[in-house]
Amino acid sequence: MARDTFDPVRSLAASKHTFGEHGGVNLSIEASTTFTVMAASTMPELFAGRRTADRDGCYLYARHFNPTVYHLGRELAALEGTESGYCCASGMAAISAAIMQLCDHGDHVVASRAIYGGSHALFTDFLPAKAGVTTTYASITDLAAVEAAFTPRTRVLFTETLSNPTLEVADLAALAAIAHRHGAALVVDNTFCPVMITPAIHGADVVVHSLTKFINGASDLVAGAILGRADFIGRLMDLHTGALMLLGPTMDPRAAFEVSMRLPHLALRIAEHSRRALVLATRLDEIGARVTYPGLPRHPQHAVMKRQLNPGQGFGGLLTLDLGDRDRAYRFMDLLQNHHRFGFLAVSLGYAETLMSASASSTSSELSDDALAAAGIGPGLVRMSIGITGDLEDRWAQLLDALRAVGAVA
């Protein structure tokens, strides 16, 4: 799909114009775990795949397809510019199922060296032991190193649009070209950049999300999604070999309803997270704080991200501050939470309030010391998901006071 023909906000709006079961303006919640057929002969056709939810509106069992969950998948596919999508119980379920569907025993993955700790543990520890799938890590911004990591058994190139927590920006079109040259699929975790960047229009084959974060926005449920070609989503749900169908990370339809209800204001939330993060990052940069934010012109991949951005959403709500060592980082966050009420000392992101954590000892703690060093994740690195509550000038004053109190700025 060409970039100049795709607008995620318009595409989502068109998909949302759907009536509930009895004419309601909201999506209906289908809470049934199993579904009736009108004739006994229909059931074997469902099991054989000759009748489907896509084509015939026929449902079998909620682990396979549920109408409410299926509808949310269609909305997210519209948002991400893909043919199809389906939702599951968590972001890790989405990543795991996508990789398991694309790889067989003995296959190989090339992955960014800076990714979420749970993803790193999946690739480093779980998949080699349980599935015989190995991974080579590379700096995702070093395209020559990425290509050099490929082998004849490489089936997947995996990256985050914006790396967790180092905020490196992936050049998606260049990475897609490398993957496709080697007959591999580009799988992109777009959790940090919904609406902002649309990986599919830059060549991504599969897009995964932790819906728990920005897309849901309320930090009150855990969910994930896989978006891609219709035939790939169909393979995920195959009754004999489908990773989502057989591993069973089923999304509850009530959770699907909750996420769907929050999609209409997603773009507004992302724009405000981005606006506030840019203001704070710019001021931090001006006073000499060790801040990283892709919206700053000095960010190494600022131009790459700017080229990939959809209009109007900004550069995202994540920034990092390097306080130098763990103790100073801890004192800094303690002050912000317990004295200033600036935000919460908590993992996750995309919440209305600011969430902050020292990544090396939390969300990236699955990485070895060598892997942390290679990824550029120091013990004093604080990841901040900038919230949208409170007066921005008050928030800046609180942030500045905490930095001065720990001696990070003059």
C-alpha atoms as a printed R data frame, in Angstrom:
    type eleno elety resid chain resno       x       y      z
1   ATOM     1    CA   MET     A     1   0.000   0.000  0.000
2   ATOM     2    CA   ALA     A     2   1.468   3.350 -1.027
3   ATOM     3    CA   ARG     A     3   2.217   5.814  1.754
4   ATOM     4    CA   ASP     A     4   0.433   8.701  0.017
5   ATOM     5    CA   THR     A     5  -2.802   6.714 -0.212
6   ATOM     6    CA   PHE     A     6  -2.996   5.591  3.419
7   ATOM     7    CA   ASP     A     7  -4.202   7.556  6.416
8   ATOM     8    CA   PRO     A     8  -4.503   5.390  9.563
9   ATOM     9    CA   VAL     A     9  -6.995   7.709 11.235
10  ATOM    10    CA   ARG     A    10  -9.344   7.702  8.231
11  ATOM    11    CA   SER     A    11  -8.933   3.985  7.727
12  ATOM    12    CA   LEU     A    12  -9.799   3.261 11.362
13  ATOM    13    CA   ALA     A    13 -12.784   5.628 11.251
14  ATOM    14    CA   ALA     A    14 -14.221   3.758  8.275
15  ATOM    15    CA   SER     A    15 -13.837   0.402 10.018
16  ATOM    16    CA   LYS     A    16 -15.500   1.732 13.202
17  ATOM    17    CA   HIS     A    17 -18.720   2.632 11.375
18  ATOM    18    CA   THR     A    18 -20.426  -0.615 12.386
19  ATOM    19    CA   PHE     A    19 -23.714  -1.237 14.174
20  ATOM    20    CA   GLY     A    20 -24.083  -3.427 17.239
21  ATOM    21    CA   GLU     A    21 -26.151  -6.593 17.094
22  ATOM    22    CA   HIS     A    22 -29.441  -4.800 17.859
23  ATOM    23    CA   GLY     A    23 -28.628  -1.520 16.129
24  ATOM    24    CA   GLY     A    24 -26.563  -0.062 18.965
25  ATOM    25    CA   VAL     A    25 -23.876   2.500 18.204
26  ATOM    26    CA   ASN     A    26 -21.328   0.352 20.056
27  ATOM    27    CA   LEU     A    27 -19.856  -3.021 19.208
28  ATOM    28    CA   SER     A    28 -21.746  -5.971 20.723
29  ATOM    29    CA   ILE     A    29 -19.976  -8.315 23.134
30  ATOM    30    CA   GLU     A    30 -20.326 -11.922 22.058
31  ATOM    31    CA   ALA     A    31 -19.609 -13.800 25.274
32  ATOM    32    CA   SER     A    32 -20.368 -17.295 23.953
33  ATOM    33    CA   THR     A    33 -17.596 -19.850 23.933
34  ATOM    34    CA   THR     A    34 -19.273 -22.040 21.345
35  ATOM    35    CA   PHE     A    35 -21.588 -21.336 18.412
36  ATOM    36    CA   THR     A    36 -24.579 -23.101 16.932
37  ATOM    37    CA   VAL     A    37 -25.012 -24.290 13.376
38  ATOM    38    CA   MET     A    38 -28.355 -24.583 11.630
39  ATOM    39    CA   ALA     A    39 -27.636 -27.970 10.105
40  ATOM    40    CA   ALA     A    40 -25.483 -30.856 11.276
41  ATOM    41    CA   SER     A    41 -23.718 -30.958  7.909
42  ATOM    42    CA   THR     A    42 -22.265 -27.480  8.532
43  ATOM    43    CA   MET     A    43 -20.058 -28.580 11.417
44  ATOM    44    CA   PRO     A    44 -17.687 -30.838  9.457
45  ATOM    45    CA   GLU     A    45 -17.352 -28.056  6.872
46  ATOM    46    CA   LEU     A    46 -16.243 -25.681  9.648
47  ATOM    47    CA   PHE     A    47 -13.667 -28.170 10.927
48  ATOM    48    CA   ALA     A    48 -12.404 -28.731  7.387
49  ATOM    49    CA   GLY     A    49 -12.071 -24.992  6.787
50  ATOM    50    CA   ARG     A    50 -14.592 -24.939  3.945
51  ATOM    51    CA   ARG     A    51 -16.704 -22.436  5.858
52  ATOM    52    CA   THR     A    52 -15.055 -19.535  7.656
53  ATOM    53    CA   ALA     A    53 -15.797 -16.384  9.633
54  ATOM    54    CA   ASP     A    54 -14.253 -14.295  6.851
55  ATOM    55    CA   ARG     A    55 -16.274 -15.675  3.983
56  ATOM    56    CA   ASP     A    56 -19.431 -17.151  5.486
57  ATOM    57    CA   GLY     A    57 -19.863 -15.511  8.897
58  ATOM    58    CA   CYS     A    58 -19.650 -18.962 10.466
59  ATOM    59    CA   TYR     A    59 -18.086 -19.371 13.897
60  ATOM    60    CA   LEU     A    60 -17.011 -22.578 15.598
61  ATOM    61    CA   TYR     A    61 -15.428 -22.075 19.010
62  ATOM    62    CA   ALA     A    62 -14.086 -19.021 20.832
63  ATOM    63    CA   ARG     A    63 -10.478 -20.216 20.850
64  ATOM    64    CA   HIS     A    64 -10.673 -20.277 17.072
65  ATOM    65    CA   PHE     A    65 -12.653 -17.121 16.270
66  ATOM    66    CA   ASN     A    66 -14.928 -14.979 18.432
67  ATOM    67    CA   PRO     A    67 -17.000 -12.292 16.671
68  ATOM    68    CA   THR     A    68 -16.048  -9.478 19.074
69  ATOM    69    CA   VAL     A    69 -12.353 -10.350 19.018
70  ATOM    70    CA   TYR     A    70 -12.508 -10.829 15.266
71  ATOM    71    CA   HIS     A    71 -14.051  -7.370 14.867
72  ATOM    72    CA   LEU     A    72 -11.288  -5.750 16.927
73  ATOM    73    CA   GLY     A    73  -8.752  -7.501 14.705
74  ATOM    74    CA   ARG     A    74 -10.406  -5.938 11.653
75  ATOM    75    CA   GLU     A    75 -10.261  -2.486 13.266
76  ATOM    76    CA   LEU     A    76  -6.574  -2.864 14.076
77  ATOM    77    CA   ALA     A    77  -5.867  -4.151 10.567
78  ATOM    78    CA   ALA     A    78  -7.507  -0.974  9.276
79  ATOM    79    CA   LEU     A    79  -5.322   1.085 11.608
80  ATOM    80    CA   GLU     A    80  -2.153  -0.703 10.464
81  ATOM    81    CA   GLY     A    81  -2.975  -0.935  6.773
82  ATOM    82    CA   THR     A    82  -2.903  -4.742  6.630
83  ATOM    83    CA   GLU     A    83  -5.306  -7.216  5.036
84  ATOM    84    CA   SER     A    84  -6.244  -8.917  8.269
85  ATOM    85    CA   GLY     A    85  -5.517  -9.283 11.946
86  ATOM    86    CA   TYR     A    86  -6.477 -11.168 15.058
87  ATOM    87    CA   CYS     A    87  -6.078 -10.425 18.733
88  ATOM    88    CA   CYS     A    88  -4.770 -12.559 21.562
89  ATOM    89    CA   ALA     A    89  -4.121 -12.551 25.290
90  ATOM    90    CA   SER     A    90  -0.906 -10.477 25.422
91  ATOM    91    CA   GLY     A    91   1.826  -8.846 23.403
92  ATOM    92    CA   MET     A    92   4.165 -11.743 24.169
93  ATOM    93    CA   ALA     A    93   1.513 -14.160 22.910
94  ATOM    94    CA   ALA     A    94   1.416 -12.204 19.656
95  ATOM    95    CA   ILE     A    95   5.204 -12.228 19.235
96  ATOM    96    CA   SER     A    96   5.558 -15.890 20.211
97  ATOM    97    CA   ALA     A    97   2.767 -17.065 17.921
98  ATOM    98    CA   ALA     A    98   4.043 -15.042 14.962
99  ATOM    99    CA   ILE     A    99   7.582 -16.397 15.293
100 ATOM   100    CA   MET     A   100   6.418 -19.969 15.867
101 ATOM   101    CA   GLN     A   101   4.240 -19.775 12.751
102 ATOM   102    CA   LEU     A   102   7.063 -18.437 10.591
103 ATOM   103    CA   CYS     A   103   9.849 -20.700 11.891
104 ATOM   104    CA   ASP     A   104  10.375 -24.452 12.018
105 ATOM   105    CA   HIS     A   105  12.900 -26.467 14.016
106 ATOM   106    CA   GLY     A   106  16.414 -25.492 12.970
107 ATOM   107    CA   ASP     A   107  15.428 -22.109 11.538
108 ATOM   108    CA   HIS     A   108  17.118 -18.830 12.407
109 ATOM   109    CA   VAL     A   109  16.065 -15.305 13.375
110 ATOM   110    CA   VAL     A   110  17.962 -12.041 13.066
111 ATOM   111    CA   ALA     A   111  16.826  -9.599 15.751
112 ATOM   112    CA   SER     A   112  17.619  -6.125 16.942
113 ATOM   113    CA   ARG     A   113  20.055  -6.167 19.853
114 ATOM   114    CA   ALA     A   114  17.876  -3.647 21.741
115 ATOM   115    CA   ILE     A   115  14.407  -5.115 22.316
116 ATOM   116    CA   TYR     A   116  12.038  -5.665 25.224
117 ATOM   117    CA   GLY     A   117  13.474  -8.055 27.815
118 ATOM   118    CA   GLY     A   118  10.651 -10.573 27.413
119 ATOM   119    CA   SER     A   119  11.260 -10.733 23.662
120 ATOM   120    CA   HIS     A   120  14.991 -11.142 24.295
121 ATOM   121    CA   ALA     A   121  14.331 -14.051 26.674
122 ATOM   122    CA   LEU     A   122  12.048 -15.663 24.089
123 ATOM   123    CA   PHE     A   123  14.733 -15.530 21.404
124 ATOM   124    CA   THR     A   124  17.746 -16.247 23.614
125 ATOM   125    CA   ASP     A   125  16.457 -18.873 26.023
126 ATOM   126    CA   PHE     A   126  13.033 -20.277 25.186
127 ATOM   127    CA   LEU     A   127  13.045 -20.821 21.418
128 ATOM   128    CA   PRO     A   128  16.463 -22.542 21.212
129 ATOM   129    CA   ALA     A   129  15.574 -24.914 24.073
130 ATOM   130    CA   LYS     A   130  11.991 -25.682 23.118
131 ATOM   131    CA   ALA     A   131  11.900 -25.286 19.344
132 ATOM   132    CA   GLY     A   132  15.487 -25.402 18.058
133 ATOM   133    CA   VAL     A   133  15.147 -21.854 16.671
134 ATOM   134    CA   THR     A   134  18.259 -19.715 17.153
135 ATOM   135    CA   THR     A   135  18.781 -15.959 16.986
136 ATOM   136    CA   THR     A   136  21.625 -13.639 16.033
137 ATOM   137    CA   TYR     A   137  21.467 -10.079 17.339
138 ATOM   138    CA   ALA     A   138  22.646  -7.033 15.424
139 ATOM   139    CA   SER     A   139  22.529  -3.275 15.746
140 ATOM   140    CA   ILE     A   140  19.322  -2.522 13.871
141 ATOM   141    CA   THR     A   141  20.726   0.808 12.675
142 ATOM   142    CA   ASP     A   142  23.780  -0.876 11.100
143 ATOM   143    CA   LEU     A   143  22.275  -2.267  7.918
144 ATOM   144    CA   ALA     A   144  25.485  -4.008  6.856
145 ATOM   145    CA   ALA     A   145  25.648  -5.809 10.217
146 ATOM   146    CA   VAL     A   146  22.008  -6.824  9.920
147 ATOM   147    CA   GLU     A   147  22.537  -8.327  6.476
148 ATOM   148    CA   ALA     A   148  25.754 -10.055  7.552
149 ATOM   149    CA   ALA     A   149  23.824 -11.846 10.308
150 ATOM   150    CA   PHE     A   150  21.588 -13.697  7.827
151 ATOM   151    CA   THR     A   151  22.109 -17.399  7.151
152 ATOM   152    CA   PRO     A   152  20.433 -19.781  4.674
153 ATOM   153    CA   ARG     A   153  18.037 -20.776  7.498
154 ATOM   154    CA   THR     A   154  17.009 -17.220  8.450
155 ATOM   155    CA   ARG     A   155  13.245 -16.915  8.238
156 ATOM   156    CA   VAL     A   156  12.569 -13.752 10.255
157 ATOM   157    CA   LEU     A   157  14.070 -10.326 10.759
158 ATOM   158    CA   PHE     A   158  12.589  -8.985 13.995
159 ATOM   159    CA   THR     A   159  12.711  -5.386 15.151
160 ATOM   160    CA   GLU     A   160  10.830  -2.823 17.171
161 ATOM   161    CA   THR     A   161   9.907   0.353 15.319
162 ATOM   162    CA   LEU     A   162  11.394   2.303 18.203
163 ATOM   163    CA   SER     A   163  13.669   0.179 20.370
164 ATOM   164    CA   ASN     A   164  12.881  -0.544 23.994
165 ATOM   165    CA   PRO     A   165  14.375   1.228 25.886
166 ATOM   166    CA   THR     A   166  17.149   2.882 23.858
167 ATOM   167    CA   LEU     A   167  14.795   4.577 21.357
168 ATOM   168    CA   GLU     A   168  16.779   3.638 18.261
169 ATOM   169    CA   VAL     A   169  14.682   4.042 15.118
170 ATOM   170    CA   ALA     A   170  14.444   1.191 12.624
171 ATOM   171    CA   ASP     A   171  14.644   2.095  8.923
172 ATOM   172    CA   LEU     A   172  11.760  -0.167  7.990
173 ATOM   173    CA   ALA     A   173  11.985   0.080  4.202
174 ATOM   174    CA   ALA     A   174  15.704  -0.729  4.244
175 ATOM   175    CA   LEU     A   175  15.166  -3.636  6.639
176 ATOM   176    CA   ALA     A   176  12.291  -4.972  4.538
177 ATOM   177    CA   ALA     A   177  14.532  -4.929  1.475
178 ATOM   178    CA   ILE     A   178  17.199  -6.929  3.327
179 ATOM   179    CA   ALA     A   179  14.707  -9.471  4.664
180 ATOM   180    CA   HIS     A   180  13.014  -9.971  1.324
181 ATOM   181    CA   ARG     A   181  16.342 -10.332 -0.486
182 ATOM   182    CA   HIS     A   182  16.975 -13.358  1.729
183 ATOM   183    CA   GLY     A   183  13.454 -14.766  1.491
184 ATOM   184    CA   ALA     A   184  12.669 -13.831  5.101
185 ATOM   185    CA   ALA     A   185   9.752 -11.985  6.692
186 ATOM   186    CA   LEU     A   186  10.126  -8.632  8.432
187 ATOM   187    CA   VAL     A   187   8.239  -8.769 11.750
188 ATOM   188    CA   VAL     A   188   7.838  -5.386 13.458
189 ATOM   189    CA   ASP     A   189   6.751  -4.746 17.034
190 ATOM   190    CA   ASN     A   190   4.944  -1.411 16.694
191 ATOM   191    CA   THR     A   191   3.853  -1.109 20.334
192 ATOM   192    CA   PHE     A   192   5.647   2.224 20.845
193 ATOM   193    CA   CYS     A   193   4.341   3.848 17.639
194 ATOM   194    CA   PRO     A   194   0.656   3.136 16.905
195 ATOM   195    CA   VAL     A   195  -0.861   5.678 14.489
196 ATOM   196    CA   MET     A   196   2.531   7.427 14.338
197 ATOM   197    CA   ILE     A   197   4.191   4.926 12.002
198 ATOM   198    CA   THR     A   198   2.561   2.291  9.799
199 ATOM   199    CA   PRO     A   199   5.159  -0.473  9.257
200 ATOM   200    CA   ALA     A   200   3.142  -2.275  6.564
201 ATOM   201    CA   ILE     A   201   3.402   0.634  4.133
202 ATOM   202    CA   HIS     A   202   7.179   0.514  4.568
203 ATOM   203    CA   GLY     A   203   7.412  -3.177  3.743
204 ATOM   204    CA   ALA     A   204   6.753  -5.029  7.013
205 ATOM   205    CA   ASP     A   205   5.154  -8.452  6.526
206 ATOM   206    CA   VAL     A   206   3.821  -8.906 10.062
207 ATOM   207    CA   VAL     A   207   3.065  -6.268 12.688
208 ATOM   208    CA   VAL     A   208   2.608  -7.152 16.352
209 ATOM   209    CA   HIS     A   209   1.360  -5.075 19.267
210 ATOM   210    CA   SER     A   210   1.060  -5.187 22.982
211 ATOM   211    CA   LEU     A   211  -2.398  -3.635 23.152
212 ATOM   212    CA   THR     A   212  -1.785  -3.243 26.890
213 ATOM   213    CA   LYS     A   213   0.170  -0.055 26.218
214 ATOM   214    CA   PHE     A   214  -0.783   2.999 24.129
215 ATOM   215    CA   ILE     A   215  -3.589   1.393 22.128
216 ATOM   216    CA   ASN     A   216  -5.612   0.548 25.237
217 ATOM   217    CA   GLY     A   217  -4.204   3.453 27.203
218 ATOM   218    CA   ALA     A   218  -5.640   2.734 30.663
219 ATOM   219    CA   SER     A   219  -3.221   0.108 32.069
220 ATOM   220    CA   ASP     A   220  -6.195  -2.015 33.083
221 ATOM   221    CA   LEU     A   221  -5.963  -5.054 30.813
222 ATOM   222    CA   VAL     A   222  -3.395  -7.199 29.033
223 ATOM   223    CA   ALA     A   223  -3.840  -7.946 25.321
224 ATOM   224    CA   GLY     A   224  -1.974  -8.379 22.056
225 ATOM   225    CA   ALA     A   225  -2.511  -8.419 18.297
226 ATOM   226    CA   ILE     A   226  -0.980  -9.827 15.112
227 ATOM   227    CA   LEU     A   227  -1.604  -8.015 11.831
228 ATOM   228    CA   GLY     A   228  -0.611  -9.108  8.336
229 ATOM   229    CA   ARG     A   229  -1.769 -10.799  5.156
230 ATOM   230    CA   ALA     A   230  -5.062 -12.670  5.287
231 ATOM   231    CA   ASP     A   231  -3.403 -15.960  4.410
232 ATOM   232    CA   PHE     A   232  -0.950 -15.591  7.311
233 ATOM   233    CA   ILE     A   233  -3.713 -14.846  9.822
234 ATOM   234    CA   GLY     A   234  -5.554 -17.858  8.419
235 ATOM   235    CA   ARG     A   235  -2.513 -20.055  9.037
236 ATOM   236    CA   LEU     A   236  -2.322 -18.807 12.625
237 ATOM   237    CA   MET     A   237  -5.890 -20.006 13.161
238 ATOM   238    CA   ASP     A   238  -5.583 -23.323 11.301
239 ATOM   239    CA   LEU     A   239  -7.045 -26.182 13.337
240 ATOM   240    CA   HIS     A   240  -4.042 -28.437 12.669
241 ATOM   241    CA   THR     A   241  -0.972 -26.167 12.577
242 ATOM   242    CA   GLY     A   242  -2.071 -22.714 13.749
243 ATOM   243    CA   ALA     A   243   0.079 -21.250 16.524
244 ATOM   244    CA   LEU     A   244  -2.738 -19.092 17.899
245 ATOM   245    CA   MET     A   245  -5.326 -21.839 17.581
246 ATOM   246    CA   LEU     A   246  -3.258 -24.633 19.135
247 ATOM   247    CA   LEU     A   247  -1.216 -22.758 21.745
248 ATOM   248    CA   GLY     A   248  -4.452 -21.123 22.867
249 ATOM   249    CA   PRO     A   249  -3.622 -17.521 23.922
250 ATOM   250    CA   THR     A   250  -7.263 -16.534 23.538
251 ATOM   251    CA   MET     A   251  -8.424 -12.964 24.047
252 ATOM   252    CA   ASP     A   252 -11.543 -12.505 26.147
253 ATOM   253    CA   PRO     A   253 -14.315 -10.754 24.188
254 ATOM   254    CA   ARG     A   254 -14.882  -8.325 27.053
255 ATOM   255    CA   ALA     A   255 -11.267  -7.193 26.732
256 ATOM   256    CA   ALA     A   256 -11.733  -6.842 22.970
257 ATOM   257    CA   PHE     A   257 -14.759  -4.607 23.582
258 ATOM   258    CA   GLU     A   258 -12.809  -2.417 26.030
259 ATOM   259    CA   VAL     A   259  -9.928  -1.928 23.591
260 ATOM   260    CA   SER     A   260 -12.276  -1.203 20.700
261 ATOM   261    CA   MET     A   261 -14.018   1.530 22.681
262 ATOM   262    CA   ARG     A   262 -10.697   3.322 23.198
263 ATOM   263    CA   LEU     A   263  -9.573   3.304 19.575
264 ATOM   264    CA   PRO     A   264 -11.516   6.431 18.496
265 ATOM   265    CA   HIS     A   265  -9.416   8.691 20.753
266 ATOM   266    CA   LEU     A   266  -6.100   6.888 20.221
267 ATOM   267    CA   ALA     A   267  -4.786   9.501 17.787
268 ATOM   268    CA   LEU     A   268  -5.699  12.341 20.166
269 ATOM   269    CA   ARG     A   269  -3.902  10.612 23.042
270 ATOM   270    CA   ILE     A   270  -0.791   9.852 20.983
271 ATOM   271    CA   ALA     A   271  -0.591  13.453 19.764
272 ATOM   272    CA   GLU     A   272  -0.724  14.776 23.342
273 ATOM   273    CA   HIS     A   273   1.794  12.245 24.681
274 ATOM   274    CA   SER     A   274   4.083  13.337 21.836
275 ATOM   275    CA   ARG     A   275   3.542  17.054 22.376
276 ATOM   276    CA   ARG     A   276   4.418  16.879 26.052
277 ATOM   277    CA   ALA     A   277   7.386  14.574 25.535
278 ATOM   278    CA   LEU     A   278   8.847  16.907 22.900
279 ATOM   279    CA   VAL     A   279   8.515  19.949 25.178
280 ATOM   280    CA   LEU     A   280  10.177  18.168 28.102
281 ATOM   281    CA   ALA     A   281  12.904  16.588 25.954
282 ATOM   282    CA   THR     A   282  13.742  19.910 24.316
283 ATOM   283    CA   ARG     A   283  14.060  21.668 27.665
284 ATOM   284    CA   LEU     A   284  16.108  18.821 29.128
285 ATOM   285    CA   ASP     A   285  18.433  18.991 26.156
286 ATOM   286    CA   GLU     A   286  18.824  22.746 26.566
287 ATOM   287    CA   ILE     A   287  20.000  22.395 30.184
288 ATOM   288    CA   GLY     A   288  22.480  19.637 29.352
289 ATOM   289    CA   ALA     A   289  20.613  16.617 30.705
290 ATOM   290    CA   ARG     A   290  21.501  13.295 29.083
291 ATOM   291    CA   VAL     A   291  18.169  12.905 27.335
292 ATOM   292    CA   THR     A   292  17.323  10.734 24.345
293 ATOM   293    CA   TYR     A   293  14.219  11.466 22.295
294 ATOM   294    CA   PRO     A   294  13.745  10.840 18.557
295 ATOM   295    CA   GLY     A   295  12.073  14.224 18.121
296 ATOM   296    CA   LEU     A   296  15.336  16.025 18.953
297 ATOM   297    CA   PRO     A   297  17.241  16.981 15.784
298 ATOM   298    CA   ARG     A   298  20.485  15.616 17.282
299 ATOM   299    CA   HIS     A   299  18.996  12.125 17.696
300 ATOM   300    CA   PRO     A   300  21.026   9.836 15.365
301 ATOM   301    CA   GLN     A   301  17.922   8.584 13.536
302 ATOM   302    CA   HIS     A   302  15.835  11.761 13.731
303 ATOM   303    CA   ALA     A   303  15.662  12.060  9.939
304 ATOM   304    CA   VAL     A   304  14.761   8.378  9.531
305 ATOM   305    CA   MET     A   305  11.872   8.664 11.967
306 ATOM   306    CA   LYS     A   306  10.672  11.936 10.470
307 ATOM   307    CA   ARG     A   307  10.580  10.306  7.040
308 ATOM   308    CA   GLN     A   308   8.459   7.419  8.336
309 ATOM   309    CA   LEU     A   309   6.008   9.407 10.464
310 ATOM   310    CA   ASN     A   310   2.364   9.798  9.594
311 ATOM   311    CA   PRO     A   311   1.304  13.463  9.799
312 ATOM   312    CA   GLY     A   312   0.091  14.999 13.037
313 ATOM   313    CA   GLN     A   313   1.120  12.440 15.657
314 ATOM   314    CA   GLY     A   314   4.572  13.665 16.675
315 ATOM   315    CA   PHE     A   315   7.555  11.578 17.745
316 ATOM   316    CA   GLY     A   316   5.963   9.588 20.535
317 ATOM   317    CA   GLY     A   317   5.609   9.665 24.291
318 ATOM   318    CA   LEU     A   318   8.827   7.874 25.304
319 ATOM   319    CA   LEU     A   319  12.084   9.487 26.372
320 ATOM   320    CA   THR     A   320  15.060   8.307 28.376
321 ATOM   321    CA   LEU     A   321  17.319  10.053 30.868
322 ATOM   322    CA   ASP     A   322  20.718   8.637 31.719
323 ATOM   323    CA   LEU     A   323  21.489   9.449 35.354
324 ATOM   324    CA   GLY     A   324  24.867   7.732 35.205
325 ATOM   325    CA   ASP     A   325  24.428   5.109 37.910
326 ATOM   326    CA   ARG     A   326  21.646   3.059 39.464
327 ATOM   327    CA   ASP     A   327  21.560   4.772 42.870
328 ATOM   328    CA   ARG     A   328  21.121   8.221 41.369
329 ATOM   329    CA   ALA     A   329  18.429   6.887 39.040
330 ATOM   330    CA   TYR     A   330  16.602   5.347 41.987
331 ATOM   331    CA   ARG     A   331  16.785   8.576 44.047
332 ATOM   332    CA   PHE     A   332  15.543  10.552 41.054
333 ATOM   333    CA   MET     A   333  12.508   8.331 40.524
334 ATOM   334    CA   ASP     A   334  11.766   8.156 44.259
335 ATOM   335    CA   LEU     A   335  11.644  11.954 44.394
336 ATOM   336    CA   LEU     A   336   9.388  12.222 41.363
337 ATOM   337    CA   GLN     A   337   6.883   9.686 42.654
338 ATOM   338    CA   ASN     A   338   6.894  10.179 46.407
339 ATOM   339    CA   HIS     A   339   7.641  13.893 46.765
340 ATOM   340    CA   HIS     A   340   6.377  15.535 43.588
341 ATOM   341    CA   ARG     A   341   3.669  13.076 42.521
342 ATOM   342    CA   PHE     A   342   5.015  13.537 39.003
343 ATOM   343    CA   GLY     A   343   4.242   9.952 38.002
344 ATOM   344    CA   PHE     A   344   4.551   6.337 39.056
345 ATOM   345    CA   LEU     A   345   7.527   4.053 39.555
346 ATOM   346    CA   ALA     A   346   6.131   1.249 37.419
347 ATOM   347    CA   VAL     A   347   6.860  -0.741 34.312
348 ATOM   348    CA   SER     A   348   4.715  -0.527 31.174
349 ATOM   349    CA   LEU     A   349   3.892   2.584 29.171
350 ATOM   350    CA   GLY     A   350   1.169   4.437 27.340
351 ATOM   351    CA   TYR     A   351  -0.800   5.273 30.509
352 ATOM   352    CA   ALA     A   352  -2.398   8.662 31.226
353 ATOM   353    CA   GLU     A   353   0.101   9.188 34.057
354 ATOM   354    CA   THR     A   354   3.858   9.165 33.547
355 ATOM   355    CA   LEU     A   355   5.411   5.745 34.196
356 ATOM   356    CA   MET     A   356   9.149   5.408 34.878
357 ATOM   357    CA   SER     A   357  11.602   2.614 35.494
358 ATOM   358    CA   ALA     A   358  15.317   1.883 35.382
359 ATOM   359    CA   SER     A   359  15.340  -0.494 32.436
360 ATOM   360    CA   ALA     A   360  18.518  -2.437 33.259
361 ATOM   361    CA   SER     A   361  17.009  -3.626 36.534
362 ATOM   362    CA   SER     A   362  13.422  -4.020 35.327
363 ATOM   363    CA   THR     A   363  12.085  -4.437 31.781
364 ATOM   364    CA   SER     A   364  15.508  -5.331 30.366
365 ATOM   365    CA   SER     A   365  16.701  -7.407 33.324
366 ATOM   366    CA   GLU     A   366  16.457 -10.602 31.231
367 ATOM   367    CA   LEU     A   367  19.528  -9.428 29.293
368 ATOM   368    CA   SER     A   368  22.986 -10.460 30.463
369 ATOM   369    CA   ASP     A   369  25.484  -7.790 31.463
370 ATOM   370    CA   ASP     A   370  27.207  -8.199 28.095
371 ATOM   371    CA   ALA     A   371  23.911  -7.924 26.230
372 ATOM   372    CA   LEU     A   372  22.941  -4.810 28.219
373 ATOM   373    CA   ALA     A   373  26.269  -3.220 27.358
374 ATOM   374    CA   ALA     A   374  25.934  -4.130 23.682
375 ATOM   375    CA   ALA     A   375  22.438  -2.639 23.591
376 ATOM   376    CA   GLY     A   376  23.579   0.552 25.335
377 ATOM   377    CA   ILE     A   377  21.390   0.057 28.397
378 ATOM   378    CA   GLY     A   378  23.314   1.438 31.366
379 ATOM   379    CA   PRO     A   379  22.330   0.969 35.034
380 ATOM   380    CA   GLY     A   380  21.332   4.623 35.335
381 ATOM   381    CA   LEU     A   381  19.109   4.719 32.253
382 ATOM   382    CA   VAL     A   382  15.554   5.759 33.178
383 ATOM   383    CA   ARG     A   383  12.792   5.136 30.660
384 ATOM   384    CA   MET     A   384   9.905   7.561 30.977
385 ATOM   385    CA   SER     A   385   6.508   7.179 29.342
386 ATOM   386    CA   ILE     A   386   5.308  10.760 29.522
387 ATOM   387    CA   GLY     A   387   1.711  11.113 30.682
388 ATOM   388    CA   ILE     A   388  -0.988  13.543 29.644
389 ATOM   389    CA   THR     A   389  -2.264  14.646 33.067
390 ATOM   390    CA   GLY     A   390  -1.523  17.794 35.029
391 ATOM   391    CA   ASP     A   391  -0.264  21.188 33.955
392 ATOM   392    CA   LEU     A   392   2.789  20.869 31.707
393 ATOM   393    CA   GLU     A   393   4.629  23.754 33.380
394 ATOM   394    CA   ASP     A   394   4.077  22.146 36.790
395 ATOM   395    CA   ARG     A   395   5.434  18.864 35.442
396 ATOM   396    CA   TRP     A   396   8.519  20.600 34.089
397 ATOM   397    CA   ALA     A   397   9.177  22.301 37.422
398 ATOM   398    CA   GLN     A   398   8.905  18.950 39.241
399 ATOM   399    CA   LEU     A   399  11.223  17.227 36.773
400 ATOM   400    CA   LEU     A   400  13.804  20.007 36.984
401 ATOM   401    CA   ASP     A   401  13.725  20.024 40.794
402 ATOM   402    CA   ALA     A   402  14.333  16.258 40.969
403 ATOM   403    CA   LEU     A   403  17.238  16.471 38.526
404 ATOM   404    CA   ARG     A   404  18.841  19.262 40.536
405 ATOM   405    CA   ALA     A   405  18.273  17.416 43.812
406 ATOM   406    CA   VAL     A   406  20.290  14.392 42.609
407 ATOM   407    CA   GLY     A   407  22.992  16.544 41.024
408 ATOM   408    CA   ALA     A   408  22.176  15.592 37.434
409 ATOM   409    CA   VAL     A   409  22.001  19.233 36.282
410 ATOM   410    CA   ALA     A   410  23.146  22.513 37.726
